[in-house]
Amino acid sequence: MQRVHAGRVEVASEVVGAIERGLVAFVGAQAGDGDADLDYVARKLVELRVFEDDRGKMSRCLGDVGGALLVVSQFTLLGDVSRGNRPSFTAAMPPAEAEVFLERLVARLRQRVGRVETGRFGADMRVVVDNDGPVTIWLDSRAR
């Protein structure tokens, strides 16, 4: 997850999702992820206090600042390079399952956030991120 001034996703030079101030969430679905993982990630994305208050402290969440969310599917987050230099993606959820998983995550987020944009699952995407800070936080639902 990255706090951003702006972010957008393009597919074949067409903008398919774009936000101004908010968060860009790069989401990798791991084999075995389920409802508890969806709930954890959705709650964290909405409630993380990564936006600064008037004293410069990170104490505001997405809703406090009227921010938007851009969700980008990124199975390469599950790339394992512990054995050699070519990534293995065996830990990633199979694509058909991952697409449904991401759709369910987005649906949960849309219940809690005013504006949620997405990339296009499985597409060759150009992701442009104007990172604010930079602030980048790794969320791992299995580390809870």
N, CA and C atoms as a LAMMPS dump frame, in Angstrom:
ITEM: TIMESTEP
0
ITEM: NUMBER OF ATOMS
432
ITEM: BOX BOUNDS ff ff ff
-5.0000000000000000e+02 5.0000000000000000e+02
-5.0000000000000000e+02 5.0000000000000000e+02
-5.0000000000000000e+02 5.0000000000000000e+02
ITEM: ATOMS id mol type element x y z
1 1 1 N 0.849 -1.152 0
2 1 2 C 0 0 0
3 1 3 C 0.902 1.223 0
4 2 1 N 0.568 2.198 -0.833
5 2 2 C 1.322 3.444 -0.889
6 2 3 C 0.375 4.625 -0.725
7 3 1 N 0.802 5.577 0.105
8 3 2 C 0.066 6.834 0.223
9 3 3 C 0.474 7.676 -0.979
10 4 1 N -0.529 8.248 -1.658
11 4 2 C -0.226 8.93 -2.917
12 4 3 C -0.882 10.302 -3.011
13 5 1 N -0.235 11.154 -3.796
14 5 2 C -0.861 12.401 -4.234
15 5 3 C -1.846 12.074 -5.356
16 6 1 N -1.484 11.063 -6.174
17 6 2 C -2.314 10.631 -7.297
18 6 3 C -1.809 9.281 -7.786
19 7 1 N -2.684 8.552 -8.457
20 7 2 C -2.298 7.285 -9.066
21 7 3 C -3.253 6.968 -10.197
22 8 1 N -2.736 6.235 -11.183
23 8 2 C -3.606 5.825 -12.287
24 8 3 C -3.083 4.533 -12.896
25 9 1 N -4.003 3.831 -13.55
26 9 2 C -3.68 2.597 -14.262
27 9 3 C -4.126 2.768 -15.693
28 10 1 N -3.214 2.44 -16.609
29 10 2 C -3.514 2.487 -18.04
30 10 3 C -3.373 1.098 -18.633
31 11 1 N -4.28 0.772 -19.536
32 11 2 C -4.208 -0.461 -20.308
33 11 3 C -4.319 -0.054 -21.765
34 12 1 N -3.312 -0.381 -22.566
35 12 2 C -3.278 -0.009 -23.986
36 12 3 C -3.54 1.498 -24.152
37 13 1 N -2.863 2.299 -23.345
38 13 2 C -2.928 3.765 -23.371
39 13 3 C -4.276 4.341 -22.938
40 14 1 N -5.176 3.511 -22.425
41 14 2 C -6.467 3.973 -21.921
42 14 3 C -6.432 3.96 -20.392
43 15 1 N -6.827 5.063 -19.765
44 15 2 C -6.898 5.109 -18.31
45 15 3 C -8.113 4.303 -17.869
46 16 1 N -7.861 3.251 -17.062
47 16 2 C -8.954 2.403 -16.594
48 16 3 C -9.292 2.66 -15.129
49 17 1 N -8.423 3.351 -14.423
50 17 2 C -8.665 3.704 -13.033
51 17 3 C -7.72 4.811 -12.63
52 18 1 N -8.221 5.806 -11.893
53 18 2 C -7.377 6.917 -11.47
54 18 3 C -7.939 7.544 -10.209
55 19 1 N -7.035 7.994 -9.329
56 19 2 C -7.438 8.693 -8.117
57 19 3 C -6.524 9.89 -7.898
58 20 1 N -6.985 10.792 -7.085
59 20 2 C -6.135 11.858 -6.559
60 20 3 C -5.654 11.371 -5.192
61 21 1 N -5.621 12.219 -4.201
62 21 2 C -5.104 11.867 -2.883
63 21 3 C -5.755 10.596 -2.346
64 22 1 N -4.917 9.704 -1.848
65 22 2 C -5.443 8.472 -1.283
66 22 3 C -4.391 7.403 -1.153
67 23 1 N -4.81 6.175 -1.411
68 23 2 C -3.935 5.013 -1.296
69 23 3 C -3.991 4.19 -2.572
70 24 1 N -2.835 3.691 -2.988
71 24 2 C -2.771 2.691 -4.045
72 24 3 C -2.4 1.387 -3.366
73 25 1 N -3.254 0.384 -3.531
74 25 2 C -3.025 -0.928 -2.929
75 25 3 C -2.679 -1.922 -4.021
76 26 1 N -1.459 -2.43 -3.974
77 26 2 C -1.03 -3.5 -4.865
78 26 3 C -1.343 -4.804 -4.127
79 27 1 N -2.221 -5.627 -4.704
80 27 2 C -2.74 -6.787 -3.983
81 27 3 C -2.324 -8.075 -4.684
82 28 1 N -1.682 -8.938 -3.905
83 28 2 C -1.34 -10.272 -4.371
84 28 3 C -2.138 -11.289 -3.585
85 29 1 N -2.872 -12.14 -4.266
86 29 2 C -3.678 -13.177 -3.602
87 29 3 C -2.858 -14.454 -3.526
88 30 1 N -2.731 -14.962 -2.303
89 30 2 C -1.954 -16.165 -2.075
90 30 3 C -2.872 -17.375 -1.995
91 31 1 N -2.403 -18.495 -2.514
92 31 2 C -3.182 -19.729 -2.418
93 31 3 C -3.572 -19.947 -0.965
94 32 1 N -4.847 -20.243 -0.739
95 32 2 C -5.335 -20.47 0.614
96 32 3 C -5.922 -19.248 1.29
97 33 1 N -5.789 -18.055 0.684
98 33 2 C -6.398 -16.858 1.264
99 33 3 C -7.912 -17.024 1.272
100 34 1 N -8.541 -16.497 2.31
101 34 2 C -9.992 -16.637 2.434
102 34 3 C -10.641 -15.387 2.995
103 35 1 N -11.836 -15.559 3.541
104 35 2 C -12.614 -14.431 4.05
105 35 3 C -11.887 -13.659 5.143
106 36 1 N -11.206 -14.352 6.038
107 36 2 C -10.483 -13.657 7.111
108 36 3 C -9.402 -12.755 6.535
109 37 1 N -8.751 -13.193 5.466
110 37 2 C -7.722 -12.375 4.817
111 37 3 C -8.351 -11.155 4.154
112 38 1 N -9.487 -11.365 3.482
113 38 2 C -10.207 -10.245 2.865
114 38 3 C -10.603 -9.213 3.912
115 39 1 N -11.17 -9.688 5.008
116 39 2 C -11.617 -8.777 6.062
117 39 3 C -10.447 -7.993 6.652
118 40 1 N -9.343 -8.68 6.891
119 40 2 C -8.162 -8.038 7.463
120 40 3 C -7.64 -6.929 6.548
121 41 1 N -7.444 -7.258 5.284
122 41 2 C -6.884 -6.284 4.335
123 41 3 C -7.843 -5.113 4.134
124 42 1 N -9.121 -5.392 3.983
125 42 2 C -10.101 -4.319 3.797
126 42 3 C -10.113 -3.388 5.006
127 43 1 N -10.133 -3.963 6.195
128 43 2 C -10.149 -3.142 7.412
129 43 3 C -8.89 -2.305 7.529
130 44 1 N -7.752 -2.915 7.293
131 44 2 C -6.483 -2.188 7.405
132 44 3 C -6.396 -1.05 6.397
133 45 1 N -6.774 -1.31 5.156
134 45 2 C -6.691 -0.26 4.144
135 45 3 C -7.557 0.937 4.514
136 46 1 N -8.712 0.684 5.07
137 46 2 C -9.637 1.758 5.42
138 46 3 C -9.212 2.471 6.709
139 47 1 N -8.671 1.726 7.668
140 47 2 C -8.417 2.292 8.99
141 47 3 C -6.975 2.704 9.257
142 48 1 N -6.045 2.358 8.38
143 48 2 C -4.643 2.733 8.603
144 48 3 C -4.504 4.245 8.742
145 49 1 N -3.829 4.662 9.771
146 49 2 C -3.622 6.092 10.007
147 49 3 C -2.257 6.486 9.436
148 50 1 N -2.246 6.767 8.151
149 50 2 C -1.003 7.105 7.457
150 50 3 C -1.014 8.514 6.861
151 51 1 N -2.084 9.249 7.144
152 51 2 C -2.164 10.627 6.659
153 51 3 C -1.891 11.57 7.824
154 52 1 N -1.153 12.629 7.543
155 52 2 C -0.713 13.545 8.592
156 52 3 C -1.823 14.487 9.048
157 53 1 N -1.794 14.789 10.338
158 53 2 C -2.685 15.796 10.898
159 53 3 C -1.986 17.158 10.834
160 54 1 N -2.561 18.166 11.45
161 54 2 C -1.987 19.508 11.378
162 54 3 C -0.674 19.64 12.151
163 55 1 N -0.302 18.619 12.947
164 55 2 C 0.979 18.625 13.663
165 55 3 C 2.036 17.791 12.946
166 56 1 N 1.673 17.253 11.784
167 56 2 C 2.62 16.44 11.027
168 56 3 C 2.697 14.993 11.485
169 57 1 N 1.784 14.56 12.331
170 57 2 C 1.752 13.176 12.822
171 57 3 C 0.821 12.34 11.958
172 58 1 N 1.205 11.114 11.697
173 58 2 C 0.336 10.2 10.961
174 58 3 C -0.768 9.741 11.902
175 59 1 N -1.906 10.414 11.851
176 59 2 C -2.995 10.058 12.753
177 59 3 C -4.351 10.038 12.055
178 60 1 N -4.354 10.245 10.741
179 60 2 C -5.62 10.269 10.003
180 60 3 C -5.689 9.097 9.03
181 61 1 N -6.908 8.596 8.878
182 61 2 C -7.121 7.489 7.943
183 61 3 C -7.733 8.017 6.644
184 62 1 N -7.956 7.123 5.727
185 62 2 C -8.467 7.465 4.406
186 62 3 C -9.751 8.294 4.472
187 63 1 N -10.705 7.882 5.285
188 63 2 C -11.969 8.603 5.407
189 63 3 C -11.807 9.982 6.01
190 64 1 N -10.846 10.126 6.936
191 64 2 C -10.611 11.419 7.582
192 64 3 C -10.179 12.487 6.589
193 65 1 N -9.486 12.061 5.534
194 65 2 C -8.958 13.029 4.567
195 65 3 C -9.756 13.037 3.263
196 66 1 N -10.833 12.267 3.206
197 66 2 C -11.631 12.199 1.985
198 66 3 C -10.874 11.577 0.83
199 67 1 N -9.99 10.64 1.149
200 67 2 C -9.155 10.016 0.131
201 67 3 C -9.851 8.902 -0.62
202 68 1 N -9.266 8.536 -1.737
203 68 2 C -9.773 7.463 -2.585
204 68 3 C -8.798 6.293 -2.548
205 69 1 N -9.215 5.19 -3.116
206 69 2 C -8.41 3.974 -3.126
207 69 3 C -8.322 3.438 -4.549
208 70 1 N -7.113 3.086 -4.959
209 70 2 C -6.883 2.452 -6.256
210 70 3 C -6.308 1.068 -5.981
211 71 1 N -7.042 0.03 -6.365
212 71 2 C -6.643 -1.353 -6.113
213 71 3 C -6.099 -1.947 -7.408
214 72 1 N -4.867 -2.474 -7.322
215 72 2 C -4.194 -3.034 -8.492
216 72 3 C -3.785 -4.471 -8.185
217 73 1 N -4.285 -5.401 -8.963
218 73 2 C -3.904 -6.797 -8.813
219 73 3 C -2.44 -6.964 -9.223
220 74 1 N -1.662 -7.622 -8.346
221 74 2 C -0.242 -7.799 -8.659
222 74 3 C 0.264 -9.123 -8.09
223 75 1 N 0.098 -10.196 -8.871
224 75 2 C 0.507 -11.516 -8.41
225 75 3 C 2.014 -11.602 -8.211
226 76 1 N 2.785 -10.727 -8.836
227 76 2 C 4.241 -10.792 -8.706
228 76 3 C 4.71 -10.509 -7.285
229 77 1 N 3.835 -9.979 -6.436
230 77 2 C 4.193 -9.806 -5.021
231 77 3 C 4.464 -11.146 -4.359
232 78 1 N 3.925 -12.222 -4.936
233 78 2 C 4.125 -13.551 -4.385
234 78 3 C 5.353 -14.24 -4.978
235 79 1 N 6.132 -13.515 -5.769
236 79 2 C 7.318 -14.097 -6.39
237 79 3 C 8.349 -14.511 -5.354
238 80 1 N 8.797 -15.739 -5.431
239 80 2 C 9.8 -16.281 -4.514
240 80 3 C 11.121 -16.408 -5.266
241 81 1 N 12.129 -15.688 -4.793
242 81 2 C 13.449 -15.741 -5.429
243 81 3 C 14.487 -16.346 -4.477
244 82 1 N 14.019 -17.129 -3.508
245 82 2 C 14.942 -17.72 -2.541
246 82 3 C 15.809 -18.813 -3.148
247 83 1 N 15.374 -19.371 -4.271
248 83 2 C 16.142 -20.441 -4.917
249 83 3 C 16.443 -20.038 -6.35
250 84 1 N 17.47 -19.258 -6.535
251 84 2 C 17.857 -18.825 -7.867
252 84 3 C 17.401 -17.41 -8.156
253 85 1 N 17.512 -17.041 -9.43
254 85 2 C 17.219 -15.668 -9.835
255 85 3 C 15.939 -15.513 -10.635
256 86 1 N 15.308 -16.613 -10.945
257 86 2 C 14.033 -16.553 -11.659
258 86 3 C 12.907 -16.739 -10.656
259 87 1 N 11.987 -15.787 -10.563
260 87 2 C 10.924 -15.893 -9.558
261 87 3 C 10.015 -17.094 -9.802
262 88 1 N 9.612 -17.716 -8.708
263 88 2 C 8.613 -18.77 -8.733
264 88 3 C 7.318 -18.185 -8.171
265 89 1 N 6.218 -18.465 -8.823
266 89 2 C 4.932 -17.931 -8.397
267 89 3 C 3.99 -19.033 -7.908
268 90 1 N 4.552 -20.126 -7.423
269 90 2 C 3.731 -21.244 -6.984
270 90 3 C 2.86 -20.891 -5.77
271 91 1 N 3.24 -19.888 -5.002
272 91 2 C 2.441 -19.489 -3.832
273 91 3 C 1.225 -18.647 -4.222
274 92 1 N 1.216 -18.138 -5.448
275 92 2 C 0.102 -17.284 -5.881
276 92 3 C -1.158 -18.119 -6.104
277 93 1 N -2.284 -17.505 -5.817
278 93 2 C -3.578 -18.133 -6.063
279 93 3 C -3.749 -18.299 -7.575
280 94 1 N -4.337 -19.385 -8.05
281 94 2 C -4.582 -19.532 -9.488
282 94 3 C -5.397 -18.339 -10.011
283 95 1 N -5.121 -17.901 -11.231
284 95 2 C -5.737 -16.676 -11.759
285 95 3 C -7.257 -16.607 -11.655
286 96 1 N -7.973 -17.663 -11.996
287 96 2 C -9.439 -17.605 -11.952
288 96 3 C -9.933 -17.359 -10.525
289 97 1 N -9.293 -18.002 -9.545
290 97 2 C -9.663 -17.797 -8.141
291 97 3 C -9.249 -16.409 -7.671
292 98 1 N -8.064 -15.976 -8.095
293 98 2 C -7.552 -14.67 -7.673
294 98 3 C -8.437 -13.535 -8.175
295 99 1 N -8.964 -13.678 -9.377
296 99 2 C -9.832 -12.63 -9.908
297 99 3 C -11.093 -12.48 -9.05
298 100 1 N -11.683 -13.594 -8.671
299 100 2 C -12.869 -13.566 -7.813
300 100 3 C -12.507 -13 -6.442
301 101 1 N -11.361 -13.397 -5.924
302 101 2 C -10.886 -12.901 -4.63
303 101 3 C -10.748 -11.374 -4.66
304 102 1 N -10.131 -10.858 -5.719
305 102 2 C -9.953 -9.403 -5.842
306 102 3 C -11.29 -8.69 -5.98
307 103 1 N -12.203 -9.266 -6.73
308 103 2 C -13.545 -8.671 -6.872
309 103 3 C -14.249 -8.602 -5.518
310 104 1 N -14.083 -9.633 -4.721
311 104 2 C -14.69 -9.643 -3.388
312 104 3 C -14.052 -8.592 -2.487
313 105 1 N -12.738 -8.423 -2.589
314 105 2 C -12.057 -7.383 -1.812
315 105 3 C -12.564 -6.008 -2.209
316 106 1 N -12.636 -5.748 -3.493
317 106 2 C -13.112 -4.448 -3.98
318 106 3 C -14.548 -4.192 -3.512
319 107 1 N -15.393 -5.207 -3.551
320 107 2 C -16.776 -5.046 -3.086
321 107 3 C -16.809 -4.657 -1.611
322 108 1 N -15.972 -5.305 -0.809
323 108 2 C -15.909 -4.96 0.622
324 108 3 C -15.431 -3.525 0.812
325 109 1 N -14.442 -3.139 0.041
326 109 2 C -13.901 -1.78 0.161
327 109 3 C -14.929 -0.742 -0.252
328 110 1 N -15.686 -1.027 -1.294
329 110 2 C -16.694 -0.07 -1.773
330 110 3 C -17.814 0.141 -0.746
331 111 1 N -17.997 -0.79 0.145
332 111 2 C -18.976 -0.611 1.22
333 111 3 C -18.481 0.38 2.264
334 112 1 N -17.152 0.611 2.298
335 112 2 C -16.562 1.415 3.367
336 112 3 C -15.866 2.682 2.905
337 113 1 N -15.591 2.796 1.603
338 113 2 C -14.84 3.94 1.086
339 113 3 C -15.668 4.599 -0.012
340 114 1 N -15.665 5.923 -0.016
341 114 2 C -16.452 6.662 -0.997
342 114 3 C -16.072 6.369 -2.43
343 115 1 N -14.786 6.225 -2.702
344 115 2 C -14.357 6.026 -4.086
345 115 3 C -13.272 4.961 -4.147
346 116 1 N -13.546 3.897 -4.902
347 116 2 C -12.586 2.822 -5.12
348 116 3 C -12.464 2.599 -6.623
349 117 1 N -11.272 2.751 -7.128
350 117 2 C -10.969 2.489 -8.542
351 117 3 C -10.117 1.234 -8.614
352 118 1 N -10.028 0.638 -9.803
353 118 2 C -9.227 -0.574 -9.97
354 118 3 C -8.439 -0.528 -11.268
355 119 1 N -7.488 -1.442 -11.33
356 119 2 C -6.84 -1.733 -12.596
357 119 3 C -7.701 -2.746 -13.33
358 120 1 N -7.085 -3.489 -14.239
359 120 2 C -7.817 -4.527 -14.971
360 120 3 C -7.101 -5.853 -14.749
361 121 1 N -7.782 -6.773 -14.116
362 121 2 C -7.172 -8.048 -13.753
363 121 3 C -6.602 -8.748 -14.989
364 122 1 N -5.368 -9.221 -14.866
365 122 2 C -4.726 -9.998 -15.923
366 122 3 C -4.195 -9.196 -17.087
367 123 1 N -4.453 -7.894 -17.103
368 123 2 C -3.994 -7.065 -18.223
369 123 3 C -2.553 -6.637 -18.012
370 124 1 N -1.907 -6.261 -19.096
371 124 2 C -0.585 -5.637 -19.032
372 124 3 C -0.845 -4.169 -18.698
373 125 1 N -0.6 -3.799 -17.454
374 125 2 C -0.97 -2.472 -16.973
375 125 3 C 0.252 -1.577 -16.823
376 126 1 N 0.049 -0.312 -17.091
377 126 2 C 1.025 0.725 -16.749
378 126 3 C 0.452 1.416 -15.519
379 127 1 N 1.18 1.341 -14.412
380 127 2 C 0.726 1.933 -13.161
381 127 3 C 1.608 3.138 -12.862
382 128 1 N 0.976 4.285 -12.726
383 128 2 C 1.698 5.526 -12.44
384 128 3 C 1.313 5.955 -11.033
385 129 1 N 2.315 6.069 -10.163
386 129 2 C 2.085 6.408 -8.766
387 129 3 C 2.901 7.636 -8.403
388 130 1 N 2.225 8.643 -7.896
389 130 2 C 2.875 9.832 -7.365
390 130 3 C 2.887 9.662 -5.845
391 131 1 N 3.898 8.917 -5.354
392 131 2 C 3.98 8.536 -3.95
393 131 3 C 4.17 9.758 -3.074
394 132 1 N 3.451 9.805 -1.978
395 132 2 C 3.48 10.923 -1.041
396 132 3 C 4.311 10.519 0.17
397 133 1 N 5.478 11.085 0.311
398 133 2 C 6.312 10.83 1.492
399 133 3 C 7.754 10.488 1.18
400 134 1 N 8.081 9.378 0.63
401 134 2 C 7.192 8.271 0.27
402 134 3 C 6.744 7.489 1.498
403 135 1 N 5.516 7.028 1.439
404 135 2 C 4.971 6.152 2.473
405 135 3 C 4.5 4.879 1.779
406 136 1 N 5.15 3.777 2.131
407 136 2 C 4.794 2.466 1.605
408 136 3 C 4.732 1.498 2.778
409 137 1 N 3.596 0.818 2.932
410 137 2 C 3.383 -0.108 4.037
411 137 3 C 3.055 -1.481 3.467
412 138 1 N 3.712 -2.506 3.992
413 138 2 C 3.444 -3.888 3.597
414 138 3 C 2.378 -4.453 4.528
415 139 1 N 1.265 -4.913 3.981
416 139 2 C 0.204 -5.559 4.748
417 139 3 C 0.226 -7.035 4.426
418 140 1 N 0.366 -7.863 5.435
419 140 2 C 0.37 -9.312 5.242
420 140 3 C -0.699 -9.914 6.146
421 141 1 N -1.773 -10.371 5.55
422 141 2 C -2.899 -10.895 6.332
423 141 3 C -2.502 -12.142 7.116
424 142 1 N -1.443 -12.792 6.735
425 142 2 C -1.036 -13.999 7.442
426 142 3 C -0.12 -13.697 8.619
427 143 1 N 0.3 -12.459 8.762
428 143 2 C 1.195 -12.081 9.849
429 143 3 C 0.435 -11.599 11.077
430 144 1 N -0.886 -11.68 11.035
431 144 2 C -1.674 -11.186 12.173
432 144 3 C -1.681 -12.141 13.314
